[in-house]
Amino acid sequence: MFPEHRATAIALAFAALAPARLAHAQACCAGSGAVTPARLAIHEDALVGTTLRVGGVLGNYAPDGAYSSQPPHTTEVDVEEDLLAAARITKRAQVAVLIPLVETFRAYPGQTAHSGGVGDINLGARYDFALAGEARFVPGIAVLVGATFPTGRPPEEATQPLAVDATGIGAFQGNVGLALEQTWGPWLLNVSGILAQRATRSAQGVSETLGTQLTAIGALAYSFRSDLTLGFVGSYAAEGNAAINGVTDPDSHKRVLTLSGVALYPLTDALRIQGSLFLTPPVSSLGANQPASAGMTLTILMGFS
């Protein structure tokens, strides 16, 4: 029988991969940690951990979805190190925090720059009405709520060349989501939806309200007898047009598809390690106003019972 605590650990691995927001400053600053930064296993009361995410930009999508690769001798590498913590409030309720440290390296013909800093801090809460595997025909059902605070440096306040010290979007973001998951023997299926809205912000005399964003996430995993778990995650984030000084900009919408392969292994009952390879497919019509990227993540989590 597939243990429930392993199911929640795998679901956490999925959650750490799929974007819950579209980065305004750089592609790597996205993680559904905006809603559930860290997920406790069924037997845990708290956890701490860290995630390293490294991604390189392959190209960019135009507003009409046309894809173009990076120009010659142009490079962008985005790095994010996240500090994670979570605590159980009741048997079915938990809260979590994610503190991102963001770094960007950009190189253009004749100019290179590298800088970073603290990004936008995320707080989240999760309530499980039902757990995966509790009932044969009723899946696990959880409600997610969260907030992202503009603790990072927005693009208009960047002072370094090529704006490499921009680390946030500059606006408060609220999130709400629904997660469904179920296990069948060694298999786990997870389907989630997250709705996000950013508050209006003003910069350099311009008022901007980013569009409502919806992220759909689907994941499938298989757990082997050795406790190694392999999985596949697909996420699609779509954001509506922004309003500038109260006027809708028809070319400001965003879309991005991310595909990930996941591996998770519990080193001990308390310590687990998980990694992934992710790709934004560099294919026209699969994105809009976003970069296409590829990279990896590595997460180490320590749980406490």
C-alpha positions, 0 to 999 in steps of 0.5 A: 500500500502506498503510504499517505506520508509519501503521497504528501511528500510527492505532492510537495515536490510537485508544488515546488515546481509549478509556477503560481505567478508570472515573474515581472522581472525574471523567469526564475522568480516563479514557484507555486510556493506563493500559495503553499511554499512547503508541504508537511508530510502526514506525520510531521509537525514542522519542517525547514528546508532550502531549494536551489533553482537554476534556469537559463533563458532560451528565447522569448515569446512575443504578444502574439505567441511567436517564439524567437531564440536569444540573439547571438552572444546574449545570455541570461541565467537566473538563480533562486535560493529559497528558504522554506519553513512550515508548521502544523496548526491542526491535524488538517491545517498548516502554514508555510513561509518562503523567503527567496534570494534571487540572482541574475546574470545577463550578458549582451554584446559588449556588456555583462552584469550580475546582481541580486537580493531578497525577492518577494516573500510568500506566506501560505496556508493549506487546509485538507478537507480529505486526504489522498487514500482516505476513501476509495472514490473521494480524492484528497481535497485541499483549499490553498490561500496565500499572499506574496509581499513586495519585499523584492526590488521592482524593475523601476528601482533597479540601479545595476546595468541591465536591471540585474538587481530587480528581484520582485514585481513591486505589488502585493499578490493574493492567491487562492487555490484548490488541490485534488489528489488520489493514490492507487497503489504506487501511483499518485495523481494531483490536479490543482488550480490557483487564482492570483490577483495583484494589487494596483501599484504606482511607479514613476507616475504611472499606475499599473494593475496586472491582470488576473492570473490562473495556473493549472497544474497536473502531476502523475508519480510512481513510487518504487519499492526502493522508496524512489519516486519519479514523476511528471508535472505540467503547468500552464499559467495564463494572465490577463491584460494589465491596466496602465493608468486605468486603460487596458493594454491589449498586448500585455497578457502573459502565458507560459507552459512548464514541463518538469520531470521529478525525482524524490527520495527519503534519505531518512524518515525526517530528511528527504531530497528532491530534484527536477529538470524543467523546460518551457518548450521553445515552440510558438503559440505555447507562450506569450510575453514570457521567456522560454527557459530550461533548468533544474531544481534541488530541494532538501527538507528536514521534517520534525514530528 
